[in-house]
Amino acid sequence: MSRHTRFRCIITAALLLGTATSSVTSPAGQLPSLGDATGSYSSQEEFRLGRAWLREFRAHVGQWRDPITQDYLNSLVARLLPNSQLDDVTPIVTLVSSRTLNAFAVPGGVIGINTGLFAYAPDQDAFASVLAHEMGHLSQHHFAREMARNERTQLPTMAAMLAGMVLAAGGGGNLGVATMAGTQAAAMQNQLSYSRRYEQEADRVGLQAMARSRMDPMAMPRMFATMQRLSSMQGNTPPEFLLTHPMTDSRLSNTTSLAQQYQTGKISDPGPEYDLIRARAMLAMNMSDPEFVRTRLEQDHAHPIALRYLDALNDSVNQRTDQALAAFDQLAREAPDVLTLPASAADAALDAGRREDAIRRCERILRLTPDYYPAQIIQAEAQLGINPATAFRSLRTLADTHAEDPDVWNLLSEAAGRSNRDDWGHLALAEQLQLKGDIDGGLEQLTLAEKASQQNGDYALTSRIRERRKDFKQYRETLEKFR
């Protein structure tokens, strides 16, 4: 799809390293005291650093902006969350544009997923096993525990972690970034014996979360075995996930044994949705070769609906809109509970410039599921070209519930500008800039927003802008740790 390069923006050359995680001998239930005067990290500090890290990461590495896929990932995380021992933070998932097989966890609840993971995870539970593993790292506060254990040693800091990932993704071209990345690599090499213990702990917590979420725990060792086979075939260039999540025969054996113990409850039927999302992501990575995507889906015994969905997506991409919409509608009638199908139809209509049709389709979805984010943002974007004032009101509401989404603020800025609300236009642009790591640019926009709000007599907005200026300055102070 061409709209805002949402569906075509996979960066095929991007690579991404996972987080470095290490271990201590303390059991999971006896974590060291965090946040003391010696420099350890509290949960609040982890959250603050993690969110700042994400802002800087966005400034250097391409993301895949697809609300349908993003919503699906969020739903998987939400399903695992109550069983993942993550009581103190709500995770935020970022989808990285990269063909490589990788996922990572960053302190403060940040989970990164490469689009390439869809190519290697044959089913929903295999994909979810990687999420569950990363959530295990977060719930056990591995970063903070390592900081507490090694306060007097040279460690891979949050800045080095960022540098390594950005450099691997092709975003870091200066000597300082390369030096930090080298420091990180050396530290990781010296701590593999500890990281393996942390990996085992994340495996255990992840397996438990899967079993309690009525997913198949055996999907984790199956996924790990797939990665191990891929590593042996690639020789000196194993998947990025295995560079920082070392895989050994003993770990695979232990994970299999533990998964068998957890495999006691009833496993729920995942339905076709993962296969639909997988088709969507893989087509975005292989636009010129949809037959490759079909072959891979068939090899992994994808749901038949997913193959027809792939055809409809391909029709939409190639501007055969009537044919695509007819196929999406037929699939939606056959699987009325799968919101991905009508949302994809609305998305295709909008991409073809059929804004009224897109709005009608979104309205039908939202009458039944008012909080379904893909329909909300597709509808708002369609309204932007017809009635900017209506789009402005809708996007202001969305911004309240999706304050960490740069796309919402981008659309809100545009809607505000078209609605002659320069104050909100500058404020929304400021929020978008700060979410992508440009705090100075955001502060400049806040100054313009404050002046415009005063001219409009909107003193409540002026007060809000001033509070946000204080927040932005705190963000900037934290971001300096990564520069």
Secondary structure by P-SEA (a helix, b strand, c coil): cccccccccccccbbbbcbbbbbcccccccccccccccccccaaaaaaaaaaaaaaaaacbbbbbcaaaaaaaaaaaaaaccccccccbbbbbbbbbcccccccccccbbbbbbcccccccccaaaaaaaaaaaaaaaaaaaaaaaaaaccccccccaaaaaaaaaaaacccccaaaaaaaaaaaaaaaacaaaaaaaaaaaaaaaaaaaaaaccccaaaaaaaaaaaaaaaaaccccccccccccccaaaaaaaaaaaaaacccccccccaaaaaaaaaaaaaaccccaaaaaaaaaaacccaaaaaaaaaaaaaaacaaaaaaaaaaaaaaaccccaaaaaaaaaaaaaacaaaaaaaaaaaaaaaccccaaaaaaaaaaaccccaaaaaaaaaaaaaaccccaaaaaaaaaaaaaacaaaaaaaaaaaaaaaacaaaaaaaaaaaaaaaaaaacaaaaaaaaaaaaaaaaaaaaaacccc
